Amino acid sequence: MFPMTPRSAALATLVLAATTMLAAPALADDWPGFRGPDQTGAIDARGLFEGAGPGLERAWQTAAGPAYSSLAIKDGRVLTLSSDDTSDLLVALAGRTGTVLWQRVLGPLTPGHDGSENGPSSTPTVHGDRVYVLAADGRLQVFALEDGAPLWQADVHAIEGLDEPDLPPGHQAGLEGGPGIPFYGHAASPLVVGELVVVARGTSPAATLAAYDRETGGLRWTALPGKIEYQSPIAVRDQASGETRIVFWLDQQLAALTLQGEVAWSCQAPENTSASPIPVEDGRFLLVGERDSTLVDASAASAAAVASDGATPAAEGGAACATLWTSRKLKGGLSSPVVHEDTIYGFDRGFLTALDLETGETLWKSRPPGGNGLILVGDRLAIFASDGHVVLARTSREGYQEEARIRATERQSLTWPAFADGTLFVRDAKGIAAVRVTDQPMQLTRQAPPLIDGTRLAELIRAAQASDRPQLWVDHLFRSHSTFPLRESLATGQGQEQVVHFLYRDGDGELEDVGLTGAWLPGGQEVGLARLEGTDLFYRSLVVDPKLRIEYGFRLDFESIEVDPLNPRRVPGLFGGQRSELLPAEGTDPEVLAPYRGEHPGTVETFTLDSAARGEEREITVYVSAGQPAAGTARPLLVFANGDSWLRAGGVVNSLDHLVESGALPPMVAAFVPRNPQVWFLEEDGALMPDMSRLITDELLPQMRRRYGAGTEAKSTVLVAEDWTSSLALNTTLGHPESFGAAAVFSLPYDIGRTDELFDLAAAAAPGSARIFLGWNRFSGGDGEATAFGASRAYFAHLRQQPGIEALGGERFDTEGWGSRRLHVLEALQALLGD
């Protein structure tokens, strides 16, 4: 076991760099770097699947500190990057036991933010007896494989003679800015080719790549100005010249370099910030971006370079790369596909997808097994699934064919498997596991059927299936009911259960797949609906607690999520748009959510706050309720962070009108502070958060008191926030007790970059200095610690132990979403400000 951050609990929302090369699979006992022995994501492994199996068995598991680094295996050693509370680490383990052999500090801890874990992201590369690592801060470090002894290092940002401005660490550089450290730290993997080790430097007007002597660390050359973030260079054998080329996919440019750092050829390419090109035979490259994938033919550019003796630099463009096809059915950049024979296999935003290599035609998509990482072992797909399972599946153009699965880690990850010595190695943010391939077949768990026996819908579906006119049965079903989804009670051995039947009608007959989405589903995982053949009906039956309010949507053909057209109830979606809502079996809308039709609504206006703390203007929306405060008192002041969302999705102005008129809340004033859409993540949980706190405490509060008569007492000044803004609200409230005496926060993110600081601030609070209402929902996409549920529960327990904090709130038996938040915030305000 080696160190792990005690409070880190999150899933990453962004996968970082990939070094991928799909050439012929290699027969090798090692996996010496990212994507295997040839950077292909493939290994021959002949003879491995000749027995009766395949099966899987877990050989060992060990704890690991958080990181996004994948695994390298060489001479029985497993190497990866990790982290502890203070440092980024390079760790070597014994491949057969998981025992730590040695570890070395790479530099200070790379803090997680905006959904990412703490820790580094690059994967080490092993060549000979050396380990090459690009640390998150941009230092290329080299160690001895045997004992981890440091050999040399070079800072890719400190290269003399390059015409580029200096930038502070952490700067998200643009072309005009020079090679700053990318937003999530350097994540590209070193490429060892010939006598060189080549690394990506980051966006630069001078050079995005640097090559060093792999033995001495001496700088050999720099090349390719342009815009990049996390992508890695790859090495390919050039078809036209027969020589090794270094190929790099910059933003809107695909370029090949000689080993001397000269541009051999270059052509226009799609936008790109993190993916590497995937070479296919005959000079073709598969480019998988955020919005689509493109197969390009660079053979003409390569041949032109040879014919002109290499005189086709990027500035002249050279011969164009021909676009052979473009598909939106494989995209996202969260994993690199593999190619087997004439088929591409990859994940399209979590859905396993097969495309025809020659045409780009979609052959099939599959909801199971879910995930992001896969490699090709022989003729099998080895997949690190979304629930922490390792899965083996056949390569087939006919559909997904799972053969074996076993749980390897506690939760999902965005890393790729590695393979060596008959064993698959995987890691998540908390541990590393080794899973052996065996010849013992496995009994696979049957997926839950779309129908539940004993229900009336099951009887109707089976009758329709036996009929030669099944559509008549479907039409009868919809004539007989007017409220959807359908509910019915089912007697079981445990008593009565509520079954909900989710139905979708494909009026045009063009859909191939419909999925049900919602944070309340087991593990937050989407489930598929079944189609009744010969009809327009998709259906799925699930047991749902009758006391639970749910928000859901239908994903159509693995793409967009739509509301249920049969259900008129709508709530704002967490990320925009709308979701359908199903109330508890005996639930009704509270009156406070009904449109206010009283005679004394509050007033809403805006003013421009010229902020010196942020160096910009903010348009502040202000609500002033009707009525006058009691004699000798002033109006309480509410400040809503991410105010536009509270106004649009939370509907709080309408609800406050109701509560003030009923006397449940005193007359008040509320300020709604909008996000800056360009840097909100830095303001709410990053480097700009102190500035944002000053905007609120030093600039906004005095204006609200002068303009609107808001009270000056901290105890009646409340900061309201949700999700990512919770970090800003808690840091501001606990760090400025003279300004805020209370906070109402909802659903802490599963990983707040300043979690340790939040724990420390709560522990240091003076007696009676703060009242914190922390609310969360039982269903927020899973029930583990890596969810809003787990993070909120842990922090609430900590708050309740602090003598300086009055902790209020707790868990609601509800589904995460604005439908819940708009109720939860009213409960919080009554607890903090009501009589």
C-alpha positions in Angstrom: 0.0 0.0 0.0 1.2 3.5 -0.7 -0.1 6.9 0.3 -3.5 8.2 -0.7 -5.3 11.5 -0.1 -7.7 10.9 2.8 -10.4 13.3 1.7 -10.3 12.9 -2.1 -13.5 11.5 -3.4 -14.4 12.2 -7.0 -14.8 11.2 -10.6 -13.0 13.1 -13.3 -15.2 15.1 -15.8 -12.3 15.4 -18.2 -9.9 12.7 -19.5 -6.5 14.0 -20.4 -3.8 13.2 -22.8 -3.6 10.1 -25.0 -0.7 8.6 -26.9 -2.3 6.3 -29.4 -1.1 4.5 -32.4 -3.0 1.8 -34.2 -0.6 -0.2 -36.2 -0.1 -4.0 -36.3 -0.4 -5.6 -32.8 2.9 -6.6 -31.2 3.9 -9.8 -29.5 5.4 -8.6 -26.2 5.6 -9.5 -22.5 5.8 -5.9 -21.4 3.5 -2.9 -21.7 6.3 -0.2 -21.5 4.1 2.9 -21.8 0.8 4.5 -22.6 -1.1 2.3 -25.0 1.3 -0.6 -25.0 4.5 -1.8 -26.7 3.8 0.0 -30.1 1.6 2.7 -28.7 -1.2 0.8 -30.4 -3.5 -0.2 -27.6 -3.0 -3.7 -28.9 -0.9 -6.8 -28.1 -0.8 -10.1 -29.9 -1.1 -12.5 -26.9 -1.4 -15.5 -29.2 -2.4 -18.7 -27.5 -4.0 -16.9 -24.6 -7.6 -17.6 -25.6 -7.2 -21.2 -27.0 -8.6 -22.9 -23.8 -12.2 -23.4 -22.8 -12.5 -19.9 -21.3 -11.8 -17.1 -21.1 -12.3 -16.3 -17.5 -11.0 -13.7 -15.1 -9.7 -13.8 -11.5 -8.4 -10.9 -9.4 -4.8 -11.6 -8.5 -4.3 -8.6 -6.1 -5.4 -5.1 -5.3 -3.6 -2.3 -3.5 -4.5 1.2 -2.4 -3.2 4.1 -4.4 -3.3 7.8 -4.2 -5.3 9.7 -6.8 -4.0 10.3 -10.3 -5.1 9.9 -13.9 -1.9 8.1 -14.9 -2.3 4.8 -16.6 0.2 1.9 -16.1 3.5 0.9 -17.7 4.9 -2.6 -17.2 8.4 -3.6 -17.7 10.5 -6.6 -16.4 7.8 -7.5 -13.9 7.5 -4.0 -12.5 4.3 -1.9 -12.7 4.9 1.8 -12.9 2.4 4.6 -12.5 2.1 8.2 -11.1 0.2 8.7 -7.9 -0.1 11.3 -5.1 -0.3 11.8 -1.4 -1.4 14.8 0.7 1.5 16.9 -0.4 3.3 15.5 -3.4 3.0 13.9 -6.8 4.7 10.5 -6.9 6.2 8.0 -9.3 5.6 4.5 -7.9 7.0 1.1 -8.9 5.2 -2.1 -7.8 5.9 -5.8 -8.2 3.7 -7.1 -10.9 2.9 -10.4 -9.3 2.1 -9.1 -5.8 1.4 -5.4 -5.9 4.1 -4.7 -3.3 5.7 -1.3 -3.6 9.3 -1.6 -4.7 10.1 2.1 -4.6 8.6 5.5 -5.0 9.9 9.0 -5.8 8.6 12.5 -5.3 8.0 14.3 -8.6 7.0 17.7 -7.1 4.2 19.4 -5.2 0.7 17.9 -5.3 -1.3 18.7 -8.4 -4.6 19.9 -6.9 -7.9 18.7 -8.4 -10.5 21.2 -9.4 -13.7 21.4 -11.5 -14.4 17.7 -11.1 -10.9 16.4 -11.3 -9.1 14.3 -8.7 -5.8 15.5 -7.1 -2.7 14.1 -8.7 -0.8 13.9 -12.0 -2.1 12.6 -15.3 0.8 11.6 -17.5 1.7 8.0 -18.0 5.4 7.0 -17.5 7.4 5.5 -20.4 9.9 2.8 -19.8 12.8 2.3 -22.3 15.6 0.0 -21.5 16.6 0.5 -17.8 15.1 4.0 -17.6 11.7 5.5 -16.7 10.7 8.8 -18.4 8.1 11.0 -16.7 6.6 14.3 -17.7 5.5 15.8 -14.4 2.4 18.0 -14.2 4.6 21.1 -13.8 6.4 20.5 -17.1 9.6 18.9 -15.8 10.8 15.9 -17.8 12.3 13.6 -15.2 14.3 10.3 -15.7 14.8 7.6 -13.2 16.5 4.2 -13.0 14.0 1.3 -13.4 15.8 -0.9 -10.9 15.7 1.4 -7.8 14.2 4.8 -8.9 17.5 6.6 -8.7 17.1 10.1 -10.4 19.3 10.4 -13.5 18.5 13.7 -15.1 15.7 16.2 -15.6 14.8 19.1 -17.9 12.2 21.9 -17.6 10.3 22.1 -20.9 9.3 25.7 -20.1 12.9 26.8 -19.6 14.5 26.6 -23.0 16.8 29.4 -24.0 16.5 31.1 -27.3 12.8 30.7 -27.9 10.9 33.9 -28.6 8.0 33.5 -26.2 6.8 35.5 -23.1 7.1 34.3 -19.6 3.9 33.1 -18.0 3.1 32.2 -14.4 2.5 28.6 -13.4 -1.1 27.4 -13.9 -1.7 29.8 -16.8 -4.0 28.3 -19.4 -1.9 29.5 -22.3 -3.1 30.7 -25.7 -1.1 31.3 -28.7 -0.4 34.9 -27.7 0.7 33.8 -24.3 3.4 31.2 -24.6 3.9 27.8 -23.1 2.0 27.9 -19.8 1.2 24.8 -17.8 -2.2 23.5 -19.1 -5.2 23.9 -16.9 -5.1 20.4 -15.5 -1.3 20.2 -15.6 0.8 18.5 -18.2 -0.7 15.2 -19.1 1.0 14.1 -22.3 3.3 11.1 -22.2 6.9 11.1 -23.3 7.8 9.4 -26.6 11.1 7.6 -26.8 12.1 7.2 -30.5 15.6 6.5 -31.7 18.1 8.4 -29.5 15.4 11.0 -28.5 12.8 11.5 -25.9 10.1 13.9 -27.3 7.6 15.7 -25.1 4.8 18.2 -25.6 5.5 21.6 -24.1 2.0 23.1 -24.4 0.6 25.9 -26.5 3.4 28.1 -27.8 4.1 30.7 -30.6 7.6 29.2 -30.8 7.5 25.4 -30.3 5.0 22.9 -29.0 7.4 20.0 -29.0 10.9 19.5 -27.5 13.3 16.6 -28.1 16.1 15.7 -25.7 18.9 13.2 -25.8 17.4 10.2 -24.0 20.7 9.3 -22.3 22.0 12.8 -21.3 19.0 15.1 -21.3 20.7 17.5 -23.7 18.3 19.5 -25.8 18.3 18.4 -29.5 15.6 20.5 -31.0 12.3 22.3 -30.7 9.5 22.4 -33.3 6.0 23.2 -34.3 4.4 26.4 -33.1 0.7 26.1 -32.4 -2.1 25.4 -30.0 -2.2 22.3 -27.9 -3.2 21.2 -24.4 -2.9 17.5 -23.5 -2.1 15.5 -26.7 1.0 13.4 -27.1 3.3 12.8 -30.1 3.4 9.4 -31.7 5.9 7.6 -33.9 5.0 5.9 -37.2 6.8 4.3 -40.1 6.3 6.6 -43.0 4.9 4.7 -46.0 6.5 6.9 -48.7 10.0 7.4 -47.3 10.3 4.2 -45.1 11.6 6.4 -42.3 10.3 6.9 -38.8 8.2 10.1 -38.4 7.0 11.9 -35.3 3.3 12.7 -35.9 1.5 15.3 -33.9 -2.1 16.5 -34.1 -2.2 20.2 -33.1 -5.4 22.2 -33.1 -6.4 22.2 -36.8 -3.1 20.8 -38.0 -1.7 17.3 -38.5 2.1 17.4 -38.9 4.9 14.8 -39.4 8.5 15.6 -38.3 11.7 13.9 -39.1 13.9 12.7 -36.2 15.9 15.8 -36.8 12.9 18.0 -35.9 12.2 19.2 -39.5 8.6 19.3 -40.8 8.3 16.4 -43.4 4.7 17.2 -44.2 1.7 19.1 -42.7 -2.0 19.5 -43.6 -5.1 20.9 -42.2 -7.0 18.9 -39.5 -10.0 19.3 -37.3 -10.0 21.1 -34.0 -8.2 19.3 -31.2 -7.1 19.9 -27.6 -6.2 16.5 -26.2 -6.3 13.6 -28.6 -3.5 11.9 -30.6 -3.8 10.7 -34.2 -4.5 7.1 -34.7 -2.5 5.7 -37.7 -4.2 3.2 -39.9 -2.5 1.3 -42.7 -1.8 2.9 -46.1 -0.9 6.4 -44.7 -4.3 7.0 -43.1 -5.0 8.5 -39.7 -8.1 8.4 -37.6 -8.7 11.7 -35.8 -11.2 11.4 -32.9 -12.3 14.8 -31.6 -14.9 16.2 -29.2 -17.6 16.4 -31.8 -16.8 13.8 -34.4 -14.2 11.4 -35.8 -12.5 11.8 -39.2 -10.5 9.3 -41.3 -7.9 11.2 -43.4 -5.5 10.0 -46.0 -2.1 11.6 -45.6 -0.3 9.5 -48.2 -0.4 12.2 -50.9 1.2 14.7 -48.4 3.8 12.1 -47.5 4.6 11.3 -51.1 4.8 14.9 -52.0 7.3 15.5 -49.2 9.5 12.7 -50.5 9.3 13.9 -54.1 10.3 17.4 -53.1 13.0 16.2 -50.7 11.0 17.3 -47.7 10.5 20.9 -48.8 6.8 21.0 -47.7 6.8 22.9 -44.4 3.7 23.7 -42.5 3.8 27.3 -43.8 3.5 26.1 -47.4 0.9 23.5 -46.5 2.2 20.8 -48.8 -0.2 18.4 -50.4 -3.6 18.2 -48.7 -4.8 15.4 -46.6 -7.9 13.8 -48.1 -10.9 13.4 -45.8 -12.3 9.9 -46.4 -15.2 10.1 -44.1 -16.5 11.9 -41.0 -18.8 10.4 -38.4 -20.5 11.9 -35.3 -21.1 8.4 -33.9 -17.6 8.2 -32.4 -16.5 11.3 -30.5 -15.7 12.6 -27.1 -12.0 12.1 -26.6 -12.4 10.2 -23.4 -10.8 7.1 -24.8 -8.7 6.1 -27.8 -10.3 3.4 -30.1 -8.6 0.3 -31.3 -8.7 -1.3 -34.7 -9.1 -5.0 -35.4 -9.1 -6.1 -39.0 -11.7 -3.9 -40.7 -13.5 -2.6 -37.6 -12.9 0.3 -35.2 -14.0 -0.2 -31.6 -14.2 2.7 -29.2 -16.3 4.5 -26.6 -18.6 7.3 -27.8 -19.3 9.2 -24.6 -19.5 6.0 -22.6 -21.2 3.8 -25.2 -19.2 1.1 -26.8 -19.3 1.6 -30.5 -18.2 -0.3 -33.6 -17.6 1.5 -36.9 -16.6 0.1 -40.3 -13.0 1.2 -41.0 -13.5 1.9 -44.7 -16.8 3.7 -44.7 -17.3 5.1 -41.1 -20.7 3.4 -41.0 -21.9 2.6 -37.5 -22.2 -1.2 -37.1 -23.5 -1.2 -33.6 -23.6 0.6 -30.2 -24.0 -0.9 -26.8 -25.0 0.5 -23.4 -23.1 -2.3 -21.5 -20.4 -2.4 -20.4 -20.0 1.4 -20.2 -16.7 3.0 -19.5 -13.9 4.8 -21.3 -10.9 2.6 -21.5 -10.2 -0.4 -23.7 -7.3 -2.2 -25.3 -7.1 -5.0 -27.8 -5.6 -8.3 -26.4 -5.4 -10.8 -29.2 -8.8 -10.7 -30.8 -10.6 -9.7 -27.6 -11.5 -6.3 -26.3 -10.3 -5.8 -22.7 -12.4 -3.0 -21.1 -12.3 -1.1 -17.9 -16.0 -0.7 -17.4 -17.9 2.2 -15.8 -18.6 0.3 -12.6 -15.0 -0.8 -11.8 -15.3 -4.2 -13.6 -12.8 -5.6 -16.0 -14.6 -7.1 -19.0 -13.6 -9.3 -21.9 -15.7 -9.1 -25.1 -15.3 -10.6 -28.5 -14.4 -8.4 -31.5 -17.5 -8.8 -33.6 -19.2 -6.7 -36.3 -22.5 -8.2 -35.3 -22.9 -6.7 -31.9 -21.6 -6.6 -28.3 -20.6 -10.1 -27.1 -19.4 -10.2 -23.5 -17.5 -13.3 -22.3 -16.1 -12.5 -18.9 -16.3 -9.8 -16.2 -15.0 -9.4 -12.6 -15.0 -6.4 -10.2 -11.5 -5.1 -10.0 -11.7 -1.7 -8.3 -14.3 0.2 -6.2 -15.4 2.5 -8.9 -14.9 3.6 -12.4 -12.0 5.5 -13.9 -11.0 7.3 -17.0 -7.7 5.3 -17.4 -6.9 2.5 -19.8 -6.0 -1.1 -18.9 -2.5 -2.4 -19.4 -1.6 -6.0 -20.2 1.5 -8.1 -19.6 2.3 -11.7 -18.6 -1.3 -12.9 -19.1 -2.6 -10.2 -16.7 -4.7 -7.1 -17.1 -3.8 -4.2 -14.8 -6.2 -1.3 -14.1 -6.4 1.6 -11.7 -8.9 4.1 -10.4 -8.3 7.1 -8.1 -8.1 4.9 -5.0 -6.3 1.7 -6.0 -4.6 -0.6 -8.5 -5.7 -4.1 -9.4 -4.3 -7.1 -11.3 -6.7 -9.4 -13.0 -5.4 -12.7 -14.6 -6.9 -14.2 -17.7 -7.8 -17.8 -17.1 -9.2 -20.7 -19.2 -12.1 -21.2 -16.9 -15.4 -20.0 -18.4 -17.5 -17.6 -16.3 -21.2 -17.6 -15.6 -22.3 -14.2 -16.6 -25.1 -12.4 -14.7 -28.2 -12.1 -16.8 -29.3 -8.5 -17.3 -32.5 -7.5 -15.7 -35.5 -8.0 -18.1 -37.4 -5.0 -19.3 -40.7 -6.4 -17.8 -41.6 -7.4 -14.3 -43.6 -10.6 -14.0 -47.0 -10.3 -12.5 -47.8 -6.8 -13.7 -50.6 -6.0 -16.1 -48.2 -4.5 -18.6 -46.2 -7.8 -18.7 -49.5 -9.6 -19.6 -50.3 -7.1 -22.3 -46.8 -7.2 -23.8 -46.9 -11.0 -24.0 -50.3 -11.0 -25.5 -49.2 -8.5 -28.1 -46.1 -10.7 -28.9 -48.4 -13.6 -29.5 -50.6 -11.6 -31.7 -50.3 -11.1 -35.5 -51.4 -7.5 -35.0 -49.4 -6.3 -31.9 -49.9 -2.6 -32.7 -53.6 -3.0 -31.8 -52.7 -4.0 -28.3 -50.4 -0.9 -28.0 -53.1 1.4 -29.3 -55.6 -0.1 -26.7 -53.0 0.5 -24.0 -52.8 4.2 -24.7 -56.6 4.6 -25.2 -57.0 3.1 -21.7 -54.7 5.5 -19.9 -54.2 9.2 -19.8 -51.4 9.6 -17.2 -47.9 8.5 -17.8 -45.6 6.9 -16.7 -47.9 4.1 -15.6 -47.9 2.9 -12.0 -49.2 -0.3 -10.5 -48.8 -2.0 -7.1 -47.4 -5.5 -7.1 -47.6 -8.0 -4.2 -44.3 -9.6 -3.4 -42.8 -11.6 -0.5 -41.7 -8.4 1.1 -45.1 -6.7 0.8 -46.4 -4.3 -1.8 -44.0 -2.7 -4.3 -44.7 0.1 -6.7 -43.8 -0.7 -10.3 -43.4 2.2 -12.7 -43.7 1.5 -16.5 -41.8 3.9 -18.6 -43.1 4.0 -22.2 -42.0 5.8 -25.3 -43.7 5.8 -28.7 -41.6 6.1 -31.8 -44.2 7.7 -34.1 -41.9 8.0 -37.1 -40.5 4.5 -36.7 -36.9 5.7 -37.1 -35.5 5.0 -33.6 -33.2 2.1 -33.0 -32.6 2.6 -29.3 -34.2 4.5 -26.3 -32.5 4.8 -22.9 -33.9 5.9 -19.6 -31.6 8.4 -17.7 -31.8 9.7 -14.1 -29.6 10.1 -11.0 -32.0 7.8 -9.1 -31.2 4.7 -11.2 -28.9 2.2 -9.6 -25.4 3.7 -9.7 -26.8 6.5 -11.8 -26.4 4.2 -14.8 -28.7 4.6 -17.8 -30.9 1.6 -18.7 -32.3 0.6 -22.1 -35.9 0.3 -23.0 -37.0 -2.8 -25.1 -38.9 -2.5 -28.3 -42.1 -4.4 -28.9 -41.5 -5.8 -32.4 -44.0 -4.7 -35.0 -45.1 -1.7 -33.0 -44.0 1.9 -32.1 -43.6 1.1 -28.4 -40.4 1.0 -26.3 -40.9 0.0 -22.7 -39.1 -0.6 -19.4 -40.6 -1.5 -16.0 -38.8 -0.7 -12.7 -39.5 -1.0 -9.0 -39.5 2.6 -7.6 -40.0 3.6 -4.0 -43.5 5.2 -3.9 -42.1 8.0 -1.7 -39.5 9.1 -4.2 -39.8 12.0 -6.5 -37.8 11.4 -9.7 -36.4 13.4 -12.6 -35.8 11.5 -15.8 -35.3 11.7 -19.5 -35.1 9.5 -22.6 -31.9 9.3 -24.6 -32.7 8.7 -28.2 -30.3 6.6 -30.3 -27.5 7.2 -27.9 -27.5 10.9 -28.6 -29.7 13.7 -27.2 -31.7 13.4 -24.0 -35.4 14.4 -24.4 -38.3 14.8 -22.1 -41.1 12.3 -21.9 -43.7 13.5 -24.5 -46.4 11.5 -22.6 -45.7 13.3 -19.3 -46.5 17.1 -19.2 -44.6 17.7 -15.9 -41.3 19.4 -16.5 -38.4 20.7 -14.3 -35.3 22.6 -15.4 -32.3 20.2 -16.1 -29.1 20.5 -14.1 -27.2 21.3 -17.2 -29.8 23.2 -19.1 -32.9 22.1 -21.0 -35.6 20.3 -19.2 -36.3 16.9 -17.6 -39.5 15.1 -16.9 -40.7 14.8 -13.3 -42.7 12.0 -11.6 -44.0 13.0 -8.1 -44.3 10.5 -5.3 -47.3 8.2 -5.5 -49.3 10.4 -3.1 -47.4 13.7 -3.7 -48.7 17.0 -4.8 -47.0 20.3 -5.7 -46.6 22.5 -2.6 -48.5 25.8 -2.9 -45.3 27.8 -2.6 -44.3 26.6 -6.1 -47.6 27.7 -7.7 -47.5 31.0 -9.6 -47.8 33.8 -7.2 -51.1 35.6 -7.7 -51.2 37.8 -4.6 -51.5 41.5 -4.4 -48.1 42.3 -2.9 -45.3 40.9 -5.1 -41.7 42.0 -4.5 -39.8 44.2 -7.0 -37.0 43.0 -9.2 -34.4 45.3 -10.7 -30.7 45.3 -11.7 -27.6 47.5 -11.1 -24.1 47.3 -12.4 -21.4 46.5 -9.8 -18.0 47.8 -10.9 -15.7 45.3 -9.2 -12.1 46.3 -8.5 -11.5 42.9 -6.9 -12.3 41.1 -10.3 -11.5 44.0 -12.6 -14.8 43.8 -14.4 -18.5 44.7 -14.2 -21.2 42.4 -13.0 -24.9 42.9 -13.6 -26.5 42.2 -10.2 -30.2 41.3 -10.0 -31.9 42.5 -6.8 -35.2 41.3 -5.3 -36.9 43.4 -2.6 -39.9 41.8 -1.0 -43.1 43.6 -0.1 -43.7 44.6 3.5 -41.6 46.3 6.1 -39.4 44.7 8.7 -40.4 44.7 12.3 -39.7 47.8 14.4 -36.0 48.0 15.3 -34.9 45.4 12.7 -33.5 45.6 9.2 -34.2 43.5 6.2 -32.2 40.2 6.1 -29.9 40.0 3.1 -29.6 36.9 0.9 -26.8 36.6 -1.6 -27.3 33.9 -4.3 -24.1 32.7 -6.0 -24.7 31.5 -9.5 -27.7 33.8 -9.3 -28.9 33.4 -12.9 -29.5 29.7 -12.3 -31.4 30.4 -9.1 -33.6 32.9 -10.9 -34.2 30.8 -14.0 -34.2 27.2 -12.6 -34.8 27.7 -8.9 -37.8 30.1 -9.3 -36.9 31.6 -6.0 -38.5 35.0 -6.6 -41.9 33.4 -7.0 -41.4 31.3 -3.9 -40.1 34.2 -1.8 -43.3 36.2 -2.6 -45.3 33.3 -1.2 -43.3 32.9 1.9 -43.1 36.6 2.8 -46.8 37.1 2.3 -47.6 34.0 4.5 -45.3 35.3 7.2 -43.0 32.2 7.0 -40.1 34.6 6.2 -39.6 38.2 7.1 -39.4 41.0 4.5 -36.0 40.8 2.9 -33.7 41.8 0.1 -31.8 39.3 -2.1 -28.9 39.8 -4.5 -28.3 37.4 -7.4 -24.7 37.3 -8.5 -24.2 35.9 -12.0 -21.3 33.6 -13.1 -18.6 34.7 -15.4 -19.1 32.0 -18.0 -15.4 32.1 -19.1 -13.8 31.6 -15.6 -16.5 30.5 -13.3 -14.5 27.4 -12.3 -11.6 29.6 -11.2 -13.9 31.9 -9.3 -15.8 29.2 -7.4 -13.1 26.7 -6.7 -9.8 28.0 -8.0 -7.2 30.7 -8.1 -9.8 33.5 -8.5 -12.0 32.5 -5.5 -10.4 35.0 -3.0 -11.1 37.7 -5.5 -14.7 36.6 -5.8 -15.0 36.5 -2.0 -13.8 40.1 -1.9 -16.3 41.1 -4.6 -19.1 39.8 -2.4 -17.9 40.9 1.1 -16.1 44.2 0.3 -18.1 45.5 -2.7 -21.5 43.9 -3.0 -22.6 44.0 0.7 -22.0 47.7 1.2 -23.9 48.5 -2.0 -26.8 46.4 -0.9 -27.0 48.1 2.4 -26.7 51.6 1.0 -29.0 51.1 -1.9 -31.7 48.8 -0.4 -31.4 49.1 3.4 -30.2 45.6 4.0 -29.2 44.8 7.5 -25.7 45.0 8.7 -25.7 42.1 11.2 -23.8 39.0 10.0 -26.3 36.6 11.6 -29.0 37.8 9.2 -26.8 37.8 6.1 -27.0 34.5 4.3 -24.9 33.2 1.3 -26.8 30.6 -0.8 -25.1 28.2 -3.2 -25.3 24.9 -4.9 -22.9 22.4 -6.4 -19.6 24.1 -7.4 -20.5 27.4 -5.9 -20.7 25.6 -2.5 -16.9 25.9 -2.2 -17.1 29.7 -2.7 -20.0 30.0 -0.3 -18.4 28.0 2.5 -15.0 29.6 2.1 -16.5 33.0 2.2 -18.9 32.4 5.1 -16.4 30.6 7.3 -13.5 32.9 6.2 -15.4 36.1 6.8 -17.6 35.7 9.9 -17.8 39.4 10.2 -19.8 39.5 6.9 -21.8 36.3 6.8 -23.3 34.5 9.8 -25.0 31.8 7.8 -24.8 29.8 4.6 -27.3 27.5 2.8 -25.5 25.1 0.4 -26.8 22.2 -1.5 -25.1 19.1 -2.9 -21.4 19.5 -2.4 -19.4 18.5 -5.5 -18.0 15.0 -5.2 -14.5 16.6 -5.3 -14.0 20.2 -4.2 -10.4 21.3 -4.9 -10.3 23.0 -1.6 -11.8 20.2 0.5 -9.0 20.2 3.1 -9.3 24.0 3.5 -13.1 23.6 4.1 -12.5 21.0 6.8 -9.9 23.2 8.4 -12.1 26.4 8.3 -14.9 24.6 10.0 -12.7 23.3 12.7 -11.3 26.8 13.3 -14.7 28.5 13.5 -15.2 30.6 16.7 -18.1 29.4 19.0 -21.4 30.5 17.6 -19.9 32.2 14.5 -21.8 30.4 11.8 -25.0 28.5 11.0 -24.6 26.2 8.0 -27.5 24.5 6.4 -26.1 21.7 4.2 -28.7 19.8 2.2 -28.3 16.9 -0.2 -30.3 14.2 -1.9 -30.3 10.5 -1.4 -30.0 9.9 -5.1 -27.3 11.9 -6.9 -25.9 9.4 -9.4 -24.7 6.7 -7.0 -24.4 6.1 -3.3 -20.6 5.9 -2.8 -18.3 8.6 -1.5 -17.5 9.7 -5.1 -20.9 11.4 -5.4 -22.6 14.5 -4.1 -24.3 12.2 -1.6 -21.1 10.9 -0.2 -19.2 14.2 -0.1 -22.1 16.1 1.5 -22.7 13.4 4.1 -19.0 13.4 5.1 -18.8 17.1 5.4 -22.1 17.4 7.3 -20.7 14.8 9.9 -17.6 17.0 10.2 -19.7 20.2 10.7 -21.8 18.6 13.5 -18.6 17.9 15.4 -17.5 21.5 15.5 -18.4 23.6 18.5 -18.3 26.8 16.4 -20.8 25.6 13.9 -24.6 25.1 14.2 -25.2 22.4 11.5 -28.6 22.3 10.0 -30.2 20.4 7.1 -29.4 16.9 6.1 -30.5 14.4 3.5 -33.7 14.5 1.5 -35.2 11.3 0.1 -35.2 12.9 -3.3 -33.5 13.0 -6.7 -30.7 15.4 -7.5 -31.9 18.3 -9.6 -33.5 21.7 -9.6 -36.8 20.2 -8.8 -35.4 19.3 -5.4 -33.2 22.4 -4.9 -36.1 24.8 -5.3 -37.8 23.0 -2.3 -34.7 22.5 -0.3 -33.7 26.1 -0.4 -37.0 27.2 1.0 -36.6 24.8 3.9 -33.1 26.2 4.5 -34.2 29.8 4.5 -37.0 29.1 6.9 -34.6 27.3 9.2 -32.1 30.2 9.1 -34.4 33.2 9.0 -37.9 32.0 10.1 -39.3 32.4 13.6 
